[in-house]
Amino acid sequence: VLLHGGDLLLQSRARNAEALSQLCDVALWFSGLPFTHKLVIAGNHDGAIAALGKDGTQKMLSGVKYLQDEEVEVMGLRIYC
């Protein structure tokens, strides 16, 4: 299980081309990691993620579970964010 706890982007305050490019880079990085379960929680430097919303962010992070105001159970662990 990989759990990334916030601040995926560098000082992102809004949804702009630079922030979306960074998010694409992060998605590509996650896709190459050898974990069965990959979970992401946004942090205070992830303004673009907030602007995209839960569904928009989930679409960009294929193969990763984006958690926002929900609980998920993975391998017997309950995680809420």
N, CA, C and O of each residue as an XYZ file, in Angstrom:
324
protein
N       0.853     -1.185      0.000
C       0.000      0.000      0.000
C       0.890      1.237      0.000
O       1.803      1.354      0.817
N       0.621      2.149     -0.913
C       1.293      3.442     -0.941
C       0.256      4.513     -0.615
O      -0.781      4.600     -1.274
N       0.533      5.315      0.389
C      -0.349      6.420      0.766
C       0.459      7.710      0.690
O       1.391      7.920      1.467
N       0.091      8.566     -0.249
C       0.768      9.866     -0.389
C      -0.109     10.896      0.313
O      -1.249     11.136     -0.086
N       0.437     11.498      1.359
C      -0.336     12.402      2.215
C      -0.143     13.871      1.922
O       0.347     14.607      2.779
N      -0.508     14.315      0.753
C      -0.582     15.748      0.472
C       0.637     16.362     -0.180
O       1.727     15.792     -0.216
N       0.390     17.573     -0.699
C       1.408     18.382     -1.376
C       2.044     17.641     -2.548
O       3.261     17.469     -2.617
N       1.188     17.210     -3.461
C       1.651     16.588     -4.699
C       2.280     17.614     -5.632
O       3.205     17.296     -6.380
N       1.783     18.835     -5.588
C       2.199     19.886     -6.515
C       3.057     20.924     -5.809
O       3.073     20.995     -4.580
N       3.764     21.722     -6.582
C       4.649     22.749     -6.032
C       3.903     24.082     -5.925
O       3.774     24.799     -6.918
N       3.427     24.408     -4.766
C       2.800     25.709     -4.496
C       1.642     26.029     -5.440
O       1.485     27.182     -5.840
N       0.846     25.059     -5.795
C      -0.288     25.280     -6.691
C      -1.425     25.965     -5.950
O      -1.889     25.479     -4.918
N      -1.864     27.083     -6.476
C      -2.988     27.812     -5.882
C      -4.234     27.757     -6.757
O      -5.342     27.995     -6.277
N      -4.057     27.448     -8.029
C      -5.193     27.456     -8.957
C      -4.984     26.405    -10.038
O      -3.906     25.827    -10.181
N      -6.042     26.180    -10.784
C      -5.992     25.256    -11.915
C      -5.426     26.012    -13.115
O      -6.147     26.760    -13.776
N      -4.151     25.819    -13.392
C      -3.538     26.466    -14.544
C      -2.677     25.434    -15.278
O      -2.541     24.297    -14.827
N      -2.105     25.837    -16.402
C      -1.352     24.894    -17.236
C      -0.176     24.271    -16.492
O       0.078     23.075    -16.630
N       0.538     25.062    -15.712
C       1.690     24.537    -14.980
C       1.263     23.484    -13.955
O       1.873     22.419    -13.860
N       0.221     23.786    -13.198
C      -0.253     22.848    -12.179
C      -0.791     21.567    -12.813
O      -0.556     20.478    -12.291
N      -1.505     21.682    -13.927
C      -2.029     20.495    -14.593
C      -0.891     19.652    -15.169
O      -0.963     18.423    -15.169
N       0.146     20.308    -15.654
C       1.317     19.593    -16.144
C       1.993     18.833    -15.001
O       2.406     17.687    -15.177
N       2.104     19.464    -13.840
C       2.685     18.797    -12.670
C       1.846     17.591    -12.266
O       2.384     16.543    -11.908
N       0.526     17.744    -12.324
C      -0.353     16.639    -11.947
C      -0.212     15.488    -12.939
O      -0.253     14.325    -12.537
N      -0.049     15.783    -14.208
C       0.199     14.722    -15.208
C       1.516     14.010    -14.910
O       1.602     12.787    -15.023
N       2.541     14.772    -14.529
C       3.836     14.171    -14.164
C       3.688     13.245    -12.958
O       4.261     12.156    -12.926
N       2.916     13.688    -11.971
C       2.692     12.877    -10.777
C       1.950     11.587    -11.148
O       2.287     10.510    -10.658
N       0.942     11.703    -12.013
C       0.183     10.526    -12.441
C       1.097      9.527    -13.150
O       0.985      8.319    -12.942
N       1.988     10.029    -13.977
C       2.932      9.161    -14.680
C       3.874      8.476    -13.683
O       4.157      7.284    -13.800
N       4.348      9.239    -12.714
C       5.228      8.686    -11.675
C       4.516      7.569    -10.918
O       5.078      6.492    -10.721
N       3.261      7.829    -10.488
C       2.500      6.808     -9.760
C       2.318      5.554    -10.600
O       2.384      4.442    -10.075
N       2.090      5.717    -11.902
C       1.824      4.557    -12.761
C       3.015      3.601    -12.808
O       2.840      2.408    -13.060
N       4.213      4.108    -12.571
C       5.396      3.263    -12.598
C       5.769      2.636    -11.276
O       6.741      1.884    -11.202
N       5.029      2.925    -10.244
C       5.354      2.386     -8.921
C       4.719      1.007     -8.729
O       3.574      0.791     -9.124
N       5.461      0.071     -8.121
C       5.020     -1.323     -8.025
C       4.141     -1.621     -6.808
O       4.403     -2.578     -6.079
N       3.117     -0.821     -6.584
C       2.214     -1.044     -5.462
C       0.850     -1.466     -5.990
O       0.376     -0.933     -6.994
N       0.227     -2.410     -5.323
C      -1.111     -2.851     -5.711
C      -2.142     -1.778     -5.414
O      -3.059     -1.557     -6.204
N      -1.995     -1.109     -4.273
C      -2.930     -0.073     -3.851
C      -2.179      1.246     -3.711
O      -1.190      1.339     -2.984
N      -2.667      2.267     -4.421
C      -2.057      3.597     -4.375
C      -3.138      4.597     -3.981
O      -4.142      4.743     -4.678
N      -2.928      5.280     -2.870
C      -3.903      6.231     -2.347
C      -3.273      7.610     -2.269
O      -2.102      7.750     -1.916
N      -4.060      8.632     -2.603
C      -3.576     10.011     -2.587
C      -4.545     10.885     -1.814
O      -5.762     10.776     -1.957
N      -3.976     11.755     -0.992
C      -4.724     12.776     -0.256
C      -4.104     14.114     -0.626
O      -2.882     14.254     -0.589
N      -4.918     15.098     -0.982
C      -4.405     16.420     -1.342
C      -3.949     17.174     -0.096
O      -4.417     16.918      1.013
N      -3.033     18.102     -0.308
C      -2.517     18.926      0.782
C      -2.781     20.401      0.547
O      -3.471     20.775     -0.401
N      -2.234     21.228      1.410
C      -2.503     22.660      1.336
C      -1.796     23.351      0.172
O      -2.080     24.519     -0.094
N      -0.897     22.682     -0.522
C      -0.246     23.254     -1.706
C      -0.838     22.695     -2.994
O      -0.233     22.825     -4.058
N      -1.993     22.084     -2.912
C      -2.616     21.436     -4.060
C      -3.887     22.156     -4.513
O      -4.943     21.539     -4.652
N      -3.774     23.457     -4.741
C      -4.931     24.257     -5.149
C      -5.556     23.785     -6.446
O      -6.776     23.848     -6.603
N      -4.740     23.312     -7.381
C      -5.278     22.827     -8.652
C      -6.179     21.618     -8.433
O      -7.181     21.448     -9.127
N      -5.821     20.787     -7.470
C      -6.648     19.621     -7.165
C      -7.996     20.063     -6.612
O      -9.033     19.509     -6.977
N      -7.983     21.053     -5.739
C      -9.240     21.591     -5.212
C     -10.080     22.182     -6.341
O     -11.299     22.011     -6.364
N      -9.433     22.876     -7.279
C     -10.160     23.484     -8.398
C     -10.723     22.429     -9.351
O     -11.801     22.613     -9.916
N      -9.999     21.331     -9.527
C     -10.481     20.252    -10.388
C     -11.653     19.511     -9.761
O     -12.530     19.010    -10.464
N     -11.663     19.446     -8.443
C     -12.700     18.691     -7.749
C     -12.344     17.220     -7.683
O     -11.394     16.759     -8.315
N     -13.115     16.509     -6.916
C     -12.848     15.095     -6.678
C     -12.885     14.278     -7.975
O     -11.968     13.503     -8.245
N     -13.930     14.447     -8.767
C     -14.074     13.643     -9.982
C     -13.004     13.983    -11.018
O     -12.440     13.088    -11.649
N     -12.724     15.275    -11.193
C     -11.706     15.690    -12.153
C     -10.330     15.180    -11.775
O      -9.564     14.740    -12.632
N     -10.020     15.241    -10.490
C      -8.726     14.753    -10.016
C      -8.623     13.251    -10.197
O      -7.588     12.747    -10.632
N      -9.693     12.526     -9.867
C      -9.678     11.069    -10.010
C      -9.447     10.676    -11.463
O      -8.739      9.705    -11.728
N     -10.024     11.404    -12.404
C      -9.823     11.107    -13.827
C      -8.366     11.278    -14.236
O      -7.850     10.510    -15.048
N      -7.706     12.281    -13.675
C      -6.301     12.532    -14.024
C      -5.353     11.524    -13.380
O      -4.267     11.272    -13.902
N      -5.758     10.950    -12.254
C      -4.899     10.019    -11.522
C      -5.343      8.577    -11.742
O      -5.737      7.887    -10.802
N      -5.275      8.141    -12.963
C      -5.669      6.784    -13.320
C      -4.807      5.768    -12.571
O      -3.586      5.909    -12.502
N      -5.445      4.758    -12.020
C      -4.716      3.727    -11.290
C      -4.416      4.089     -9.847
O      -3.769      3.326     -9.129
N      -4.888      5.261     -9.422
C      -4.675      5.752     -8.058
C      -6.040      6.090     -7.472
O      -6.896      6.618     -8.181
N      -6.255      5.804     -6.216
C      -7.496      6.187     -5.539
C      -7.278      7.529     -4.862
O      -6.460      7.639     -3.948
N      -8.009      8.559     -5.308
C      -7.935      9.880     -4.694
C      -8.983      9.955     -3.588
O     -10.172      9.757     -3.838
N      -8.541     10.239     -2.369
C      -9.454     10.301     -1.223
C      -9.792     11.747     -0.881
O      -8.909     12.585     -0.696
N     -11.080     12.015     -0.802
C     -11.559     13.325     -0.365
C     -12.910     13.129      0.311
O     -13.902     12.806     -0.343
N     -12.939     13.324      1.606
C     -14.171     13.173      2.386
C     -14.804     11.799      2.219
O     -16.010     11.679      2.007
N     -13.985     10.780      2.314
C     -14.506      9.417      2.200
C     -13.596      8.436      2.919
O     -12.467      8.754      3.293
N     -14.120      7.247      3.096
C     -13.372      6.160      3.731
C     -13.184      5.051      2.720
O     -14.061      4.775      1.902
N     -12.024      4.421      2.790
C     -11.745      3.272      1.944
C     -11.103      2.198      2.820
O     -10.379      2.511      3.764
N     -11.369      0.942      2.506
C     -10.730     -0.156      3.228
C      -9.790     -0.863      2.262
O     -10.193     -1.308      1.188
N      -8.537     -0.957      2.665
C      -7.509     -1.589      1.850
C      -6.735     -2.567      2.718
O      -6.136     -2.186      3.724
N      -6.754     -3.819      2.321
C      -6.007     -4.864      3.032
C      -6.315     -4.854      4.533
O      -5.421     -5.034      5.361
N      -7.578     -4.642      4.868
C      -8.004     -4.657      6.259
C      -7.833     -3.340      6.994
O      -8.257     -3.218      8.143
N      -7.226     -2.363      6.359
C      -7.047     -1.032      6.976
C      -8.145     -0.090      6.504
O      -8.421      0.006      5.308
N      -8.762      0.599      7.440
C      -9.766      1.605      7.102
C      -9.091      2.971      7.141
O      -8.512      3.362      8.154
N      -9.173      3.689      6.027
C      -8.521      5.001      5.908
C      -9.585      6.017      5.542
O     -10.339      5.823      4.588
N      -9.645      7.092      6.297
C     -10.607      8.166      6.026
C      -9.864      9.469      5.825
O      -8.946      9.810      6.570
N     -10.275     10.170      4.822
C      -9.750     11.502      4.607
C     -10.806     12.325      3.909
O     -10.582     13.501      3.621
